[in-house]
Amino acid sequence: MSKYIYLDVEIKLAKKPNQLSALYLKSSIDHSLTKIFGEIGGQTEVDLLKFDEQRQRIILRVPKEFYVKLRAAVTLIGEYQGVPCHFQVHKVSPVLLTLVETHLDFPRTAVV
């Protein structure tokens, strides 16, 4: 059994921020962890494995024992670079492969 939990998260923003980048998103998550759980409690090993700027989606990896802390911290992020936002967790799994998107995950568009 895996010692990690993987999360597929979408960032929903009220408007386009100055810059949407993996570095700023990771920093925002780390800041939220520290703000909620303090300097010691916020020291959680979180890895940003994938960043899709166009779809505003990220894949995060966290040790199992820190999953609840990460989920709370991500849920409580209310702004990104001064822009109101929220993070929506789409999928959670101990197996990274189960987060692979299928054709059902993509919006339906007409093929011309």
C-alpha positions, 0 to 999 in steps of 0.5 A, a space after each residue: 500500500 502506498 504511503 502517499 495520497 494524491 489529490 486532483 485539485 482545480 483552482 476556481 478564480 473570480 478573475 484572471 490573476 496577474 500570474 498563475 504559476 506552479 511556484 505561486 500555487 505551491 507557496 499559497 498552499 504552504 502559507 495556508 498550512 502554516 497559517 492554520 497549523 502554525 510553524 511546526 504543525 504546518 511543516 507538511 511535505 507537499 509535492 506539486 506533481 503536475 500543473 495545468 495552467 490552461 485548465 487550472 488544475 494541479 496534482 498534489 502528493 502528500 504523505 497519508 498522515 498529513 492528508 487531513 491537514 492538507 485538505 483543510 488548508 486547501 479548502 480554507 484558501 480564499 484568495 490567490 494574489 488578491 483574487 477571490 478563489 477556492 480550490 475544488 478537490 475532484 479526486 483523491 486516491 492512494 494510487 496516482 494512476 487512478 487520477 488519469 483522466 478519461 474522455 469523460 473528464 473532458 468537456 464535450 465539444 463539437 468536432 467539425 
